[in-house]
Amino acid sequence: MRYSRRAFLGTITSVAGGRGLLAAPQTGLEAFGADTLPCVLDVKATPAVSRDANYKAGAPMRTAIVAPGQKGTPLELTGIVAGLSCGPIANAIVEFWQPDASGTFTPAGMNLRGRQRTDSTGRYRLSTIIPGSSANRAPSIGVHVIVERKAELWTALFFPGQAANARDSRFNEALLVTLGGSAASRTGSFDIRLDL
């Protein structure tokens, strides 16, 4: 028995249970698992960077780590903490520490240091300044992520277009912050991916 093209298409549509497979054609991997969250191809875990001697435990819980009147270009850094397979992670602890605009770490106190928990969608938000460089160290922000009883990551975030990146043995292009905004006030984004 031969089917006409119209009858064949009608059969396919009814077998699909009204999902409308023919109404919105998809290509590649999008054609599979259309009812699930979209997958991201070639996503890798955020590379680790060894903890440096400038880290101090006990930083206060806060999302703004700059002191009032702190010199430097303001930076609003945002992103998510997510697992490669489990998606965004709520309540992950994220610690940040960095030098000031001249590349100097404050020897006493907790200036330019803080920790926070990701929100219910795995997001973090940090109000700080663009860090400076010193000697062979590129401008960077130290990061420590803890997912309680599951994972821990020490790493650092770097900035594009910095001459000191080439001199810093810790530098990795996969750790570059995506910058926006203006020279007077920058925005940045970086998503942290854990092997979970």
N, C-alpha and C positions, 0 to 999 in steps of 0.2 A: 504494500500500500504506500503510495507516494503522498508526502505532505506538501501543501503549498507553503510558500515562505511565510504568509500571514498565519497559517495554522501552526507552523513550527514556532514562530515567535510567541504566539499566544500560549503554547504549551510551556515554553521556557519561563514566561512570566508567571504562570500559575504555579509551577514547581518552585519558583523562588519565593512563594508565599507572600507575594505583594511587596517584596523588598525593593522593587524598582531597580533591578540590576541594569536594565537597558536604558533607564531614564538618565542616568548620570555615569557614563562610561569612565572607568578608571584605568590607569596604566601601571605597569610594574607591580611592586609589592603592595601598592594601595588597593589592588583588586582583591587582596586577601585580607580577611579580618576586618572588613569594613565597619563592623559593629563595635570594634575595640578602639582604644586610644591610638592615634597615629604613631607609627614607630619612627625613630630617628636613625638614619643609616650611619654606620661608621662612628658612633659615639664611643669614646674611650674614657677610661677612668682618669681623673685629674692626676697628673704626675706629682709624686712626692718630692719635697725638698727638706733636707735635714733641718731639725730644729737648731736655731742659732743661739749664741750666748746672750743675745739681747732679750730673749723671752723671759717673762716673769709670771709666775703663777699667781692667782688671786686677783686678777683684774676685775673691776666692778662690772656688774650687769648694766649695760647702756648701749644705745645705738649711735650716740654722738660722742666721739672720743677727743674732740678738740677743746682746748681751754678757751674761755672768752678772750677775744683779742688776739688769738694765735695768728702769727704771720704765715702766709702761704695761700696758694690757690685753693679755694673750697672744692671739695669733691663729694658728690653723692653717689655712692657705690651700691648697686643692687644686684641681686641674683637669686638663684635657687640652689638648694642642696638636694640632690636626687640620687637614687641608686640606678645603676645601669638597667636593672630589670624591675625594680620595685617602685620606681617613680619618685615623685617629690616626697621628702622626709620631713614631717612636722616634728618640732621640739628637739631638733639637733642643736647641740651647743657649738657656736662658732666664735672663736677668739681671734682678735686682731691686735697687732702691735706694729709700730713703724717709727722711723726717724722723723724729725721735723723737716721743714723746708730746706734747711742747710745740710741735711744728711746726718744730724746728730741725734742719738737716742738720749732721752732724759734719764740721768743716772738715778734720780730719786723720784718717788711718787709713781703715779699711774697715768701721767699725761700721754696721750696718743696710744692708749691701751684700753681694751674693753672686750666684753663678751656678751653674747645675746643668744636667744633661742629662736630658731626659725618658726614662722607662723604656721597656721594650719595648712597652708599650701606649699610649705617648704621654703618660703622666701625669707631673705635677710635684707636689711637696709642699714648702711653705714654712712654717717656724716663725719667727714674728716678733711684732710688737705692732701694735695699731691706731695708725696715724700721727696726729699732730695737725695743726692748721691754723695758718697764719700769714698776716697781711695779706689779700690777695685770693686766696690759694691754698687750695683745699679739701684736706682730708685725702686723700692718694693715695699709691699705690705706683707708681713708674716701672717699666716693663717693656720689655725689648729681647729679641726673639726672632730667632734665626738658624737657618735650615735651610740648611746648607752648600751653596753653589753653586746654590741654588734660590730662597730668599726671605729677606727681612729685614723686621721690623716694629718700630717704636718706638711705644709706647702707654703708657697709665696706667690704673690701676684706682682707682675711686672708691667711696665708701661711702654707703649710703642714709641719708636723714634728716639730712643735714648742712647747716646754714644757709649755710656757705661755698660749697656747690655752685653756688648762684645767682650768686655773685660771680666764680667762676673761669671764665675764657674757654675753658679747655681741657675743661670738663666736658661729658660726653655720657652720657645715660641708658643707652646701650648698653654702657657701661663700668662699670656698677654691680656690685659684688660681692654675691652672695647670702649673707646672714649667718645664722648659727645660733648655738647654744650659749647661754651666759648672760652677764650683765653682767661677771662675773668672768673668764670665759675664752670667747672667741669662736671659732667655726669659720666658714670662708668658702669659697665655690667660685666659680670663673670659668673657663670654657672659652675658649681662644684659637683662633680660626678664621682660617686663612690662605687666600688665593686661589690654591690649588694643586689 
